Amino acid sequence: MGIKEVLQFYSIGDILDVEKVNFGFSNTNYKLITAGDHYLYRIYKSQSRADVEYEMKVLKVLKDMNFPAAFPIQRKDGGFSTNTPDGVVVIYDFLKGGETEINEQVVREIAKAMGKFHKIPYAKKGIGAKSNSISLSRCHRLIQRFDDAEIQYPEIFEYFIDQTNFMRMPLQITVPRGLVHGDLFPTNTVFQGGELKAILDFEEVCVDSFLFDIGMTINGFCFEGQVLNEQLTAILLEEYYQQRQISQQEVKLLPVYVSWAAHGMIAWHLENNLLSVENPKQLQKVEELMSRVRQLRNTQLVIAKL
């Protein structure tokens, strides 16, 4: 089923042009241009239909509360997703901003939005407790594939096994949980003049520790290369604290979760599909993340303004 066949289920007018666009590694995306508007045509390559429907339910709640996000276009039958041989398809409003420049204002905006997102009473809103795709059990299953992997990365495998074991104990400590975005990076946001216009790509949304989301967001917004910018980290936490107070236990565990988020990204890249396909761009990303985690392992965050 091609784009033309899928569009029969929608009322968005005639398509004047189709452009392939690159957003990350996990989906295939096209920009659809009509006489009156632009849309994002997304083919989910690694998400199940159930996962996509979960994302749609979360986005409906966000739309009702006027949360800044890119929302799906409704089909003629009231649904939002379409099964195709290539994967589940969803069409979104196309939101395009310039490249996000990381600065104090941008960090404050994303921290404020994240804090508001974490306060959503997901159970009362009818949103189930989907598990995070990043987990210790998934890391251990991945490790079991290393010996038989088509492509061998001895240094990466040794690092990954050691770091997974290092994470096991601190991740067992109970911390507050709720609905998290799971992938808050500059590439998943639209800013205009320092103001947050939309958060994009909720495909990793799930219920997990708030620290996981904070750690992932610090990875996205508070690093200069592989070096943690402690001032931006303090600003992010200061602004977030205005929405949700962070316990001393969470503060103590924060460095672990910054590392855990980066470790989870390494796991994703190995699974999709570095163990079987050579991809220099992905391999470079993994090596950069490894360097970051190694530096963080013995680093204490300076949270001057919390």
N, C-alpha and C positions, 0 to 999 in steps of 0.2 A: 504494500500500500504506500504510494508516494504522497508527496505534499499535496498535489492537486486532489487526490481522493480524500485525504483527511480534511481538507478545507470544505468539503461538501457538508460537513457536520457543523459548520460555523456560519455566522452572518457578518463577515468582516469585509465584504466587497471583493472586487476583482484584484488579483495580485498583478502588480506592474513589474516587479522585479524581485529576485531572490538572491541573497548574498550569504555565503557561508562565513561564519564568524567564529573566532577561537576564544572560548571561555573555559580555561582550565583543561583538565585531562579526562574528566569522567563522562562528558556528554557530547553529543553532536548538536550544534546550534546553527540556525539560519535566521537571517534578518529578512522579514517579509515586508515589502513596501506596497502599500495600496494608495489609491488616490487621496485618501483622507488621513492615513495614519501609518505607523510602523509597528511591527509585532516581532516578538522573538518566538521562533518555532524550535522547541527543544525535544530532542530524542534522548530519553533516559537510557543509558547503556548499562549501568550497573545497579539500578534500583528496580525492585519488584513493583508490581502494580499496587500491592498493599502499602509499600513505603511511599509511593507517589500519592496515594489517596490520603495517607496520614499527613503528608505535607499540605495537601489541599485543605484538609480540615483545619490545620493550624493557620493557614493563610486566610481562611474565612473569618476566624476569630480576630486576627490582626486587622482585617479590613473593617470589621464592626467597631473596633476601638481606635480607628484612624491611625494605626501604627504605620510609620513610613516603610513601605515595602513595594515590590513589583508584584502585581496580582494577576492571576490567570484569567483568561478570557473564557466566558461560559459558552458551552456548545448549545445548539438549538434544543437539545433534549434536557438541558439543565446541568449536565455533567461537565467535567473539566479535563478528563484524560481520555485518550484513545489508544487502544491496543493495536500495534502494527507488528509485522514480522521483524522490524529493526529495533523494536523497543516501544515503551510507552511514550506517547507524545502529549505534550501540553503546550498551549500557545499563551504567551504572556504579553502584557504591555512592554514595549521596548523602551528601556530607560538607558540613556547613554550620557555619562558625564566624562569630564576630562580625567587625566591621570591624577589620582588622589595624592596631594602633597601632604606628607605627615608633619603635623605641627601641633602645638598645644590645643588650638581650637578644635581641630579634627578629632584629637584624642578625647577631649571633653565630650564632644557630640556622640561619639560611638560608645563611650562609657555610660552616658546618660541613657541612651537607647537600650543598651544591654541590661542595665539595672531595671528599667521598666519592663523589659521582656521577662526577666527573671521573677517578677512579681505576679505574672499571670497565673491565676488559680486554674491550672490546666484541667484538673479533674472535674471541677464545677462547670467548666466550659465543654465537657464531653470529649476531651482529648485523652486518649489512652496513654499508657506508660511505655512507649516504644523504647527499647534498649539502644544504647550507643553502639555504633558499629566498631568503635575503638574500645577494646577490652583486653584484659590480660589473657583470657582464654583464647581470644582470637590470635594474640601474639604467639601463644604456645602452639596453636595449630599451625601457624605460619612457620615456626621454627622446625616443626616436623617435616616440612617440605624441603628444607635446605639441602639435605644430602642428595635428593633426587632432582633438584632444580636443573633445568637445561643450561642455564648460565650460572656460573659460580662466582661469588663475591666473598672470598675468604675473610677479608678484613671487616666487611659490612656484617657478615654473619656472626663473627666473633663479638663485635660490638653489640649487635642486636640481642644476642643471648645474654650477655653480661648485663646490659641495661634493663632488659625485661625482668631478670631476677632481682636487680637492685630496686625496682619499682614495687615489687610484690608486697612488702610489708607496709610502707607508708600509704599505699592505696587502699588498705583494709580499714584505715581509720575512718570512722563515721563523720561525715560533714553534710551540711544542708544540701538538698537536692531539689530539682524542679525542671521546668522546661528550659532547654538551652538550644541555641542556634547551632553550635558545633563547628562553625567554619567562618568566623568573623574575621575576614581579611580585607584589605583595601580593595582588592579586585571584586569583592562581593558587596561593594557599597557604591552609592552615587552621591557625591558632594557637589554643591555649587556655592562658590564664595565662602567655603568653610562650613556651610550649613548642610547637615545630613538630609538628603532628599529621599533616599530609599536604601534599605538593606535588601540584598538579593540572595538567591540560591539557598533556600531553606531545606534542601534535600537531606542534610545531615541532622535536621532537628530531631530531638529526642528528649528523654528524661534522664538526667545524670546530675552529678554534682555541679553546683554553680562554679566551683573552682576550675573545673575542666574548661568551661566557657571563658572564664577570666584568663586562664593560662593560654588558651588558643588565641584570644584577642591580643594579649601581650605579645605573642609571637608575631602577630600580624601588624601591630601598630607601634610597638615600643622597641624595635631593634633597628640598629644602623648596621647593615650587613649582618655579621654574626655577633655583634657586641650589643648587649642590653643597655638601653638608655634609661638609667635609673630615674632621671627627672620626669620623663614621659610616663614611666611606670607609676610613679608617685601621683602624678596628675590624674591618670586613669583611675587609680584606686580612690583618690579623693572625690572625684566626681561620682563614681559608682556608689560610694558610701552614702551619698545624699539620697540615693534611691533605696539601697538595701544595706544595712549595717553588716559588716564582716566581723566574725568572731576572731578572737586571738588564735584559736586553733587553725582557722583558715589562713590567717596571716603567716603562721609558722609553716604551713604546708604549701604555701603558694609557689616557692621555687620548685618543689617536686612536680606540681601540676603544669608549670610552664614547660618543664622538661618532658612530662608525660604527653602533653599535646603535640610537641615536636616529634616524640617517639611514635606516636600514633600516625602522624603523617608519613613517617618513614615506612611503617607497616603497610599503609595504603599503597604507596608507590611500589613496594616489592610485590604486593599482590596484583597490582594493575599496571603493567604486567612485566616488571623487570626480571622476574625469575625465568621468563621464557622469551622475552623480546628485548633486544638491545635498543635502548633509547637514551642517547647521550644527555638530552635535556633533563630527563627524569633522574638519571644517575647523578648528574651534577647537583640536583636539588637534594637528593638523599645525602650526598657527601657534605653539603652545606649544613643540613639539619644535624648530622652527626657531630660536626664541629661545634655547633651551637649547644647541643646537649652536653658534650664533654666540658665545655666552659661553664655551663650552668651547674653541673653536678657538685662542684665545690664552691659555688658562689652564693652568697647571701644577698637577697634583695634589700636595698636601702629604701624603706618606705617612709620617707621623711615627713610627708604631709598627712598621713593617715590618722 
